[in-house]
Amino acid sequence: MSQQPRSPFSVPGMAGAAQFMQAMNRRPSMAARVAGFVFLAVIAVPVLALIICAGLLALVVYLVLSAWTRLLDALGGSRPAGPPPRPGEDDEGRRNVRIKP
């Protein structure tokens, strides 16, 4: 049985942990690279596509609702017709309405 050379950083009885750390410090194998690519292709790409679709849908809904409110403002107007109320009156003709802080 051959004995592995001891590292100055190894602790007696910790040969398995040292081998594990050496394996972790190496570059990933071809299988690990393929697994990472498959993970990205199966998980990350569809999630990114869903996020983009949701953003585009939100933009379309925002534009439609903006156009709808502008159309309603242009046709019926959300403000009452006529001059603005005098100071001390509100739109419904009340006078000296106080608001408690």
A tleap script that builds the chain and sets N, CA, C and O, in Angstrom:
source leaprc.protein.ff14SB
mol = sequence {
  NMET SER GLN GLN PRO ARG SER PRO PHE SER
  VAL PRO GLY MET ALA GLY ALA ALA GLN PHE
  MET GLN ALA MET ASN ARG ARG PRO SER MET
  ALA ALA ARG VAL ALA GLY PHE VAL PHE LEU
  ALA VAL ILE ALA VAL PRO VAL LEU ALA LEU
  ILE ILE CYS ALA GLY LEU LEU ALA LEU VAL
  VAL TYR LEU VAL LEU SER ALA TRP THR ARG
  LEU LEU ASP ALA LEU GLY GLY SER ARG PRO
  ALA GLY PRO PRO PRO ARG PRO GLY GLU ASP
  ASP GLU GLY ARG ARG ASN VAL ARG ILE LYS
  CPRO
}
set mol.1.N position { 0.839 -1.164 0.000 }
set mol.1.CA position { 0.000 0.000 0.000 }
set mol.1.C position { 0.892 1.236 0.000 }
set mol.1.O position { 1.781 1.376 0.840 }
set mol.2.N position { 0.642 2.121 -0.947 }
set mol.2.CA position { 1.488 3.305 -1.022 }
set mol.2.C position { 0.933 4.384 -0.102 }
set mol.2.O position { -0.276 4.510 0.092 }
set mol.3.N position { 1.819 5.124 0.434 }
set mol.3.CA position { 1.434 6.183 1.359 }
set mol.3.C position { 1.530 7.518 0.631 }
set mol.3.O position { 2.513 7.793 -0.056 }
set mol.4.N position { 0.500 8.340 0.789 }
set mol.4.CA position { 0.504 9.635 0.135 }
set mol.4.C position { 1.426 10.582 0.887 }
set mol.4.O position { 1.557 10.498 2.108 }
set mol.5.N position { 2.064 11.484 0.149 }
set mol.5.CA position { 2.926 12.458 0.840 }
set mol.5.C position { 2.081 13.368 1.725 }
set mol.5.O position { 0.974 13.767 1.361 }
set mol.6.N position { 2.617 13.679 2.868 }
set mol.6.CA position { 1.899 14.529 3.822 }
set mol.6.C position { 2.069 15.988 3.458 }
set mol.6.O position { 3.157 16.434 3.095 }
set mol.7.N position { 1.009 16.699 3.559 }
set mol.7.CA position { 1.035 18.130 3.339 }
set mol.7.C position { 1.358 18.798 4.666 }
set mol.7.O position { 0.980 18.280 5.717 }
set mol.8.N position { 2.041 19.922 4.648 }
set mol.8.CA position { 2.311 20.606 5.918 }
set mol.8.C position { 1.031 21.114 6.576 }
set mol.8.O position { 1.038 21.466 7.755 }
set mol.9.N position { -0.065 21.154 5.821 }
set mol.9.CA position { -1.322 21.642 6.368 }
set mol.9.C position { -2.255 20.514 6.787 }
set mol.9.O position { -3.363 20.785 7.250 }
set mol.10.N position { -1.847 19.274 6.642 }
set mol.10.CA position { -2.741 18.161 6.953 }
set mol.10.C position { -2.674 17.814 8.430 }
set mol.10.O position { -1.655 17.993 9.097 }
set mol.11.N position { -3.784 17.320 8.902 }
set mol.11.CA position { -3.902 16.876 10.281 }
set mol.11.C position { -3.928 15.359 10.260 }
set mol.11.O position { -4.604 14.789 9.404 }
set mol.12.N position { -3.227 14.673 11.158 }
set mol.12.CA position { -3.250 13.213 11.145 }
set mol.12.C position { -4.688 12.692 11.257 }
set mol.12.O position { -5.472 13.156 12.086 }
set mol.13.N position { -5.011 11.719 10.405 }
set mol.13.CA position { -6.343 11.152 10.412 }
set mol.13.C position { -7.332 11.905 9.545 }
set mol.13.O position { -8.508 11.543 9.502 }
set mol.14.N position { -6.889 12.941 8.856 }
set mol.14.CA position { -7.791 13.758 8.035 }
set mol.14.C position { -7.475 13.605 6.548 }
set mol.14.O position { -7.618 14.561 5.785 }
set mol.15.N position { -7.049 12.421 6.134 }
set mol.15.CA position { -6.668 12.212 4.732 }
set mol.15.C position { -7.866 12.397 3.810 }
set mol.15.O position { -7.712 12.948 2.720 }
set mol.16.N position { -9.055 11.953 4.212 }
set mol.16.CA position { -10.240 12.084 3.373 }
set mol.16.C position { -10.616 13.538 3.157 }
set mol.16.O position { -10.985 13.929 2.049 }
set mol.17.N position { -10.527 14.336 4.201 }
set mol.17.CA position { -10.862 15.748 4.079 }
set mol.17.C position { -9.850 16.471 3.189 }
set mol.17.O position { -10.218 17.360 2.422 }
set mol.18.N position { -8.583 16.090 3.293 }
set mol.18.CA position { -7.562 16.716 2.456 }
set mol.18.C position { -7.798 16.379 0.990 }
set mol.18.O position { -7.649 17.237 0.120 }
set mol.19.N position { -8.163 15.138 0.718 }
set mol.19.CA position { -8.454 14.766 -0.665 }
set mol.19.C position { -9.683 15.520 -1.178 }
set mol.19.O position { -9.723 15.942 -2.334 }
set mol.20.N position { -10.661 15.679 -0.328 }
set mol.20.CA position { -11.860 16.420 -0.727 }
set mol.20.C position { -11.506 17.864 -1.071 }
set mol.20.O position { -11.978 18.399 -2.074 }
set mol.21.N position { -10.687 18.488 -0.251 }
set mol.21.CA position { -10.314 19.874 -0.511 }
set mol.21.C position { -9.486 19.993 -1.789 }
set mol.21.O position { -9.629 20.961 -2.535 }
set mol.22.N position { -8.621 19.012 -2.043 }
set mol.22.CA position { -7.848 19.033 -3.288 }
set mol.22.C position { -8.782 18.912 -4.492 }
set mol.22.O position { -8.591 19.583 -5.506 }
set mol.23.N position { -9.790 18.053 -4.372 }
set mol.23.CA position { -10.736 17.879 -5.473 }
set mol.23.C position { -11.551 19.151 -5.688 }
set mol.23.O position { -11.877 19.491 -6.826 }
set mol.24.N position { -11.880 19.848 -4.623 }
set mol.24.CA position { -12.662 21.073 -4.753 }
set mol.24.C position { -11.846 22.201 -5.392 }
set mol.24.O position { -12.406 23.086 -6.038 }
set mol.25.N position { -10.533 22.167 -5.210 }
set mol.25.CA position { -9.690 23.233 -5.754 }
set mol.25.C position { -9.362 23.026 -7.227 }
set mol.25.O position { -8.869 23.946 -7.879 }
set mol.26.N position { -9.624 21.844 -7.760 }
set mol.26.CA position { -9.355 21.576 -9.172 }
set mol.26.C position { -10.424 22.226 -10.045 }
set mol.26.O position { -11.503 22.591 -9.577 }
set mol.27.N position { -10.090 22.356 -11.326 }
set mol.27.CA position { -11.072 22.878 -12.278 }
set mol.27.C position { -12.198 21.882 -12.455 }
set mol.27.O position { -11.973 20.679 -12.322 }
set mol.28.N position { -13.405 22.345 -12.750 }
set mol.28.CA position { -14.519 21.410 -12.910 }
set mol.28.C position { -14.316 20.498 -14.118 }
set mol.28.O position { -13.752 20.901 -15.135 }
set mol.29.N position { -14.779 19.286 -13.982 }
set mol.29.CA position { -14.641 18.318 -15.055 }
set mol.29.C position { -15.635 18.634 -16.170 }
set mol.29.O position { -16.480 19.521 -16.047 }
set mol.30.N position { -15.508 17.887 -17.247 }
set mol.30.CA position { -16.420 18.083 -18.369 }
set mol.30.C position { -17.851 17.744 -17.962 }
set mol.30.O position { -18.792 18.393 -18.419 }
set mol.31.N position { -18.025 16.746 -17.116 }
set mol.31.CA position { -19.369 16.372 -16.659 }
set mol.31.C position { -19.991 17.508 -15.839 }
set mol.31.O position { -21.183 17.788 -15.966 }
set mol.32.N position { -19.182 18.156 -15.002 }
set mol.32.CA position { -19.695 19.272 -14.208 }
set mol.32.C position { -20.059 20.448 -15.104 }
set mol.32.O position { -21.043 21.142 -14.849 }
set mol.33.N position { -19.278 20.673 -16.140 }
set mol.33.CA position { -19.596 21.759 -17.070 }
set mol.33.C position { -20.892 21.473 -17.823 }
set mol.33.O position { -21.727 22.362 -17.990 }
set mol.34.N position { -21.057 20.236 -18.275 }
set mol.34.CA position { -22.281 19.866 -18.980 }
set mol.34.C position { -23.479 19.978 -18.043 }
set mol.34.O position { -24.538 20.459 -18.446 }
set mol.35.N position { -23.320 19.536 -16.793 }
set mol.35.CA position { -24.412 19.627 -15.819 }
set mol.35.C position { -24.779 21.090 -15.565 }
set mol.35.O position { -25.960 21.417 -15.450 }
set mol.36.N position { -23.803 21.955 -15.479 }
set mol.36.CA position { -24.073 23.375 -15.286 }
set mol.36.C position { -24.791 23.976 -16.482 }
set mol.36.O position { -25.710 24.777 -16.318 }
set mol.37.N position { -24.378 23.595 -17.680 }
set mol.37.CA position { -25.036 24.102 -18.883 }
set mol.37.C position { -26.476 23.612 -18.956 }
set mol.37.O position { -27.378 24.373 -19.306 }
set mol.38.N position { -26.691 22.336 -18.627 }
set mol.38.CA position { -28.046 21.793 -18.655 }
set mol.38.C position { -28.916 22.492 -17.612 }
set mol.38.O position { -30.085 22.780 -17.866 }
set mol.39.N position { -28.343 22.765 -16.437 }
set mol.39.CA position { -29.087 23.495 -15.411 }
set mol.39.C position { -29.517 24.860 -15.937 }
set mol.39.O position { -30.668 25.258 -15.763 }
set mol.40.N position { -28.611 25.568 -16.570 }
set mol.40.CA position { -28.946 26.884 -17.113 }
set mol.40.C position { -29.993 26.774 -18.215 }
set mol.40.O position { -30.900 27.601 -18.304 }
set mol.41.N position { -29.864 25.754 -19.049 }
set mol.41.CA position { -30.808 25.609 -20.154 }
set mol.41.C position { -32.199 25.235 -19.659 }
set mol.41.O position { -33.199 25.678 -20.225 }
set mol.42.N position { -32.271 24.424 -18.611 }
set mol.42.CA position { -33.566 23.928 -18.152 }
set mol.42.C position { -34.227 24.880 -17.158 }
set mol.42.O position { -35.450 25.017 -17.173 }
set mol.43.N position { -33.463 25.535 -16.305 }
set mol.43.CA position { -34.035 26.356 -15.241 }
set mol.43.C position { -33.931 27.846 -15.553 }
set mol.43.O position { -34.948 28.540 -15.571 }
set mol.44.N position { -32.747 28.339 -15.794 }
set mol.44.CA position { -32.523 29.776 -15.875 }
set mol.44.C position { -33.131 30.403 -17.132 }
set mol.44.O position { -33.706 31.489 -17.052 }
set mol.45.N position { -33.021 29.762 -18.259 }
set mol.45.CA position { -33.525 30.352 -19.501 }
set mol.45.C position { -35.048 30.494 -19.480 }
set mol.45.O position { -35.549 31.564 -19.825 }
set mol.46.N position { -35.814 29.456 -19.089 }
set mol.46.CA position { -37.269 29.661 -19.015 }
set mol.46.C position { -37.691 30.709 -17.987 }
set mol.46.O position { -38.640 31.456 -18.224 }
set mol.47.N position { -37.005 30.773 -16.860 }
set mol.47.CA position { -37.337 31.790 -15.860 }
set mol.47.C position { -37.077 33.181 -16.433 }
set mol.47.O position { -37.892 34.086 -16.254 }
set mol.48.N position { -35.965 33.354 -17.110 }
set mol.48.CA position { -35.664 34.635 -17.733 }
set mol.48.C position { -36.698 34.981 -18.801 }
set mol.48.O position { -37.107 36.137 -18.912 }
set mol.49.N position { -37.121 34.000 -19.581 }
set mol.49.CA position { -38.135 34.245 -20.602 }
set mol.49.C position { -39.466 34.646 -19.963 }
set mol.49.O position { -40.156 35.524 -20.479 }
set mol.50.N position { -39.829 34.016 -18.853 }
set mol.50.CA position { -41.065 34.384 -18.163 }
set mol.50.C position { -40.994 35.799 -17.606 }
set mol.50.O position { -41.977 36.538 -17.660 }
set mol.51.N position { -39.850 36.175 -17.078 }
set mol.51.CA position { -39.685 37.529 -16.548 }
set mol.51.C position { -39.823 38.565 -17.670 }
set mol.51.O position { -40.461 39.602 -17.490 }
set mol.52.N position { -39.225 38.277 -18.814 }
set mol.52.CA position { -39.328 39.206 -19.945 }
set mol.52.C position { -40.770 39.300 -20.422 }
set mol.52.O position { -41.254 40.395 -20.709 }
set mol.53.N position { -41.463 38.169 -20.511 }
set mol.53.CA position { -42.868 38.178 -20.943 }
set mol.53.C position { -43.733 38.954 -19.948 }
set mol.53.O position { -44.608 39.719 -20.355 }
set mol.54.N position { -43.500 38.765 -18.668 }
set mol.54.CA position { -44.279 39.489 -17.656 }
set mol.54.C position { -44.025 40.993 -17.747 }
set mol.54.O position { -44.953 41.788 -17.594 }
set mol.55.N position { -42.796 41.380 -17.991 }
set mol.55.CA position { -42.487 42.803 -18.145 }
set mol.55.C position { -43.163 43.408 -19.367 }
set mol.55.O position { -43.690 44.519 -19.305 }
set mol.56.N position { -43.148 42.683 -20.466 }
set mol.56.CA position { -43.819 43.185 -21.669 }
set mol.56.C position { -45.330 43.267 -21.470 }
set mol.56.O position { -45.962 44.225 -21.916 }
set mol.57.N position { -45.907 42.281 -20.811 }
set mol.57.CA position { -47.341 42.310 -20.548 }
set mol.57.C position { -47.701 43.481 -19.638 }
set mol.57.O position { -48.704 44.157 -19.861 }
set mol.58.N position { -46.891 43.719 -18.620 }
set mol.58.CA position { -47.147 44.855 -17.729 }
set mol.58.C position { -47.054 46.177 -18.497 }
set mol.58.O position { -47.846 47.088 -18.261 }
set mol.59.N position { -46.106 46.280 -19.397 }
set mol.59.CA position { -45.971 47.491 -20.207 }
set mol.59.C position { -47.197 47.698 -21.095 }
set mol.59.O position { -47.690 48.819 -21.218 }
set mol.60.N position { -47.686 46.632 -21.709 }
set mol.60.CA position { -48.868 46.744 -22.575 }
set mol.60.C position { -50.086 47.163 -21.757 }
set mol.60.O position { -50.848 48.032 -22.180 }
set mol.61.N position { -50.274 46.548 -20.583 }
set mol.61.CA position { -51.417 46.907 -19.731 }
set mol.61.C position { -51.315 48.363 -19.300 }
set mol.61.O position { -52.317 49.079 -19.305 }
set mol.62.N position { -50.125 48.813 -18.928 }
set mol.62.CA position { -49.936 50.207 -18.529 }
set mol.62.C position { -50.281 51.158 -19.677 }
set mol.62.O position { -50.963 52.161 -19.470 }
set mol.63.N position { -49.812 50.843 -20.876 }
set mol.63.CA position { -50.087 51.719 -22.019 }
set mol.63.C position { -51.575 51.750 -22.353 }
set mol.63.O position { -52.113 52.807 -22.683 }
set mol.64.N position { -52.247 50.595 -22.270 }
set mol.64.CA position { -53.683 50.559 -22.557 }
set mol.64.C position { -54.451 51.377 -21.524 }
set mol.64.O position { -55.329 52.160 -21.888 }
set mol.65.N position { -54.131 51.206 -20.236 }
set mol.65.CA position { -54.827 51.968 -19.203 }
set mol.65.C position { -54.519 53.457 -19.289 }
set mol.65.O position { -55.392 54.279 -19.012 }
set mol.66.N position { -53.306 53.819 -19.663 }
set mol.66.CA position { -52.972 55.234 -19.860 }
set mol.66.C position { -53.789 55.835 -20.987 }
set mol.66.O position { -54.335 56.931 -20.855 }
set mol.67.N position { -53.869 55.117 -22.094 }
set mol.67.CA position { -54.648 55.618 -23.224 }
set mol.67.C position { -56.123 55.723 -22.841 }
set mol.67.O position { -56.797 56.669 -23.248 }
set mol.68.N position { -56.627 54.775 -22.072 }
set mol.68.CA position { -58.033 54.805 -21.649 }
set mol.68.C position { -58.326 56.024 -20.781 }
set mol.68.O position { -59.332 56.703 -20.987 }
set mol.69.N position { -57.457 56.309 -19.812 }
set mol.69.CA position { -57.695 57.472 -18.953 }
set mol.69.C position { -57.564 58.780 -19.738 }
set mol.69.O position { -58.319 59.722 -19.494 }
set mol.70.N position { -56.634 58.847 -20.657 }
set mol.70.CA position { -56.516 60.062 -21.483 }
set mol.70.C position { -57.755 60.251 -22.346 }
set mol.70.O position { -58.222 61.374 -22.538 }
set mol.71.N position { -58.283 59.156 -22.864 }
set mol.71.CA position { -59.486 59.239 -23.668 }
set mol.71.C position { -60.673 59.695 -22.834 }
set mol.71.O position { -61.465 60.526 -23.277 }
set mol.72.N position { -60.798 59.150 -21.623 }
set mol.72.CA position { -61.890 59.565 -20.753 }
set mol.72.C position { -61.746 61.026 -20.338 }
set mol.72.O position { -62.738 61.752 -20.273 }
set mol.73.N position { -60.533 61.456 -20.062 }
set mol.73.CA position { -60.308 62.866 -19.716 }
set mol.73.C position { -60.643 63.783 -20.885 }
set mol.73.O position { -61.189 64.870 -20.693 }
set mol.74.N position { -60.314 63.341 -22.097 }
set mol.74.CA position { -60.584 64.177 -23.265 }
set mol.74.C position { -62.078 64.241 -23.567 }
set mol.74.O position { -62.581 65.299 -23.947 }
set mol.75.N position { -62.790 63.140 -23.408 }
set mol.75.CA position { -64.215 63.113 -23.739 }
set mol.75.C position { -65.080 63.747 -22.653 }
set mol.75.O position { -65.839 64.679 -22.920 }
set mol.76.N position { -64.960 63.239 -21.431 }
set mol.76.CA position { -65.846 63.712 -20.384 }
set mol.76.C position { -65.198 64.691 -19.449 }
set mol.76.O position { -65.865 65.534 -18.848 }
set mol.77.N position { -63.947 64.584 -19.330 }
set mol.77.CA position { -63.231 65.458 -18.415 }
set mol.77.C position { -63.465 65.051 -16.979 }
set mol.77.O position { -64.610 64.866 -16.567 }
set mol.78.N position { -62.433 64.914 -16.234 }
set mol.78.CA position { -62.579 64.539 -14.834 }
set mol.78.C position { -62.729 65.768 -13.942 }
set mol.78.O position { -63.048 65.636 -12.761 }
set mol.79.N position { -62.506 66.949 -14.487 }
set mol.79.CA position { -62.637 68.181 -13.709 }
set mol.79.C position { -63.977 68.836 -14.042 }
set mol.79.O position { -64.452 68.734 -15.173 }
set mol.80.N position { -64.573 69.492 -13.089 }
set mol.80.CA position { -65.842 70.153 -13.393 }
set mol.80.C position { -65.626 71.338 -14.334 }
set mol.80.O position { -64.596 72.011 -14.289 }
set mol.81.N position { -66.621 71.573 -15.181 }
set mol.81.CA position { -66.533 72.688 -16.120 }
set mol.81.C position { -66.795 73.991 -15.380 }
set mol.81.O position { -67.540 74.017 -14.400 }
set mol.82.N position { -66.204 75.033 -15.833 }
set mol.82.CA position { -66.426 76.329 -15.221 }
set mol.82.C position { -65.194 76.824 -14.503 }
set mol.82.O position { -64.157 76.161 -14.487 }
set mol.83.N position { -65.316 77.995 -13.910 }
set mol.83.CA position { -64.162 78.589 -13.223 }
set mol.83.C position { -63.853 77.821 -11.940 }
set mol.83.O position { -64.716 77.127 -11.401 }
set mol.84.N position { -62.635 77.947 -11.462 }
set mol.84.CA position { -62.290 77.280 -10.210 }
set mol.84.C position { -63.027 77.915 -9.040 }
set mol.84.O position { -63.404 79.084 -9.121 }
set mol.85.N position { -63.240 77.190 -7.972 }
set mol.85.CA position { -63.955 77.763 -6.828 }
set mol.85.C position { -63.166 78.904 -6.185 }
set mol.85.O position { -61.938 78.947 -6.251 }
set mol.86.N position { -63.899 79.823 -5.564 }
set mol.86.CA position { -63.252 80.933 -4.881 }
set mol.86.C position { -62.547 80.427 -3.628 }
set mol.86.O position { -62.875 79.350 -3.131 }
set mol.87.N position { -61.600 81.177 -3.120 }
set mol.87.CA position { -60.941 80.756 -1.877 }
set mol.87.C position { -61.952 80.652 -0.743 }
set mol.87.O position { -62.806 81.524 -0.579 }
set mol.88.N position { -61.852 79.592 0.031 }
set mol.88.CA position { -62.782 79.368 1.126 }
set mol.88.C position { -63.934 78.472 0.737 }
set mol.88.O position { -64.720 78.088 1.603 }
set mol.89.N position { -64.066 78.124 -0.523 }
set mol.89.CA position { -65.105 77.218 -0.988 }
set mol.89.C position { -64.449 75.999 -1.622 }
set mol.89.O position { -63.333 76.079 -2.136 }
set mol.90.N position { -65.129 74.906 -1.581 }
set mol.90.CA position { -64.627 73.766 -2.322 }
set mol.90.C position { -65.527 73.544 -3.523 }
set mol.90.O position { -66.384 74.383 -3.802 }
set mol.91.N position { -65.363 72.446 -4.242 }
set mol.91.CA position { -66.111 72.213 -5.474 }
set mol.91.C position { -67.603 72.045 -5.236 }
set mol.91.O position { -68.390 72.279 -6.154 }
set mol.92.N position { -68.019 71.653 -4.051 }
set mol.92.CA position { -69.429 71.393 -3.799 }
set mol.92.C position { -70.133 72.581 -3.146 }
set mol.92.O position { -71.282 72.444 -2.725 }
set mol.93.N position { -69.498 73.715 -3.051 }
set mol.93.CA position { -70.119 74.912 -2.538 }
set mol.93.C position { -70.059 75.057 -1.030 }
set mol.93.O position { -70.685 75.977 -0.503 }
set mol.94.N position { -69.362 74.231 -0.318 }
set mol.94.CA position { -69.243 74.397 1.119 }
set mol.94.C position { -68.298 75.540 1.419 }
set mol.94.O position { -67.349 75.776 0.671 }
set mol.95.N position { -68.545 76.249 2.499 }
set mol.95.CA position { -67.674 77.375 2.853 }
set mol.95.C position { -67.034 77.120 4.210 }
set mol.95.O position { -67.620 76.510 5.104 }
set mol.96.N position { -65.814 77.612 4.321 }
set mol.96.CA position { -65.067 77.562 5.579 }
set mol.96.C position { -65.000 76.153 6.172 }
set mol.96.O position { -65.255 75.956 7.360 }
set mol.97.N position { -64.669 75.221 5.364 }
set mol.97.CA position { -64.517 73.852 5.830 }
set mol.97.C position { -63.140 73.736 6.445 }
set mol.97.O position { -62.131 74.020 5.800 }
set mol.98.N position { -63.108 73.317 7.697 }
set mol.98.CA position { -61.832 73.182 8.384 }
set mol.98.C position { -61.483 71.712 8.505 }
set mol.98.O position { -62.347 70.856 8.693 }
set mol.99.N position { -60.220 71.451 8.395 }
set mol.99.CA position { -59.727 70.078 8.538 }
set mol.99.C position { -58.904 70.036 9.807 }
set mol.99.O position { -57.963 70.811 9.978 }
set mol.100.N position { -59.265 69.124 10.698 }
set mol.100.CA position { -58.500 69.011 11.946 }
set mol.100.C position { -57.207 68.283 11.676 }
set mol.100.O position { -57.199 67.264 10.986 }
set mol.101.N position { -56.100 68.797 12.217 }
set mol.101.CA position { -54.803 68.130 11.984 }
set mol.101.C position { -54.680 66.845 12.767 }
set mol.101.O position { -53.657 66.167 12.683 }
savepdb mol mol.pdb
quit
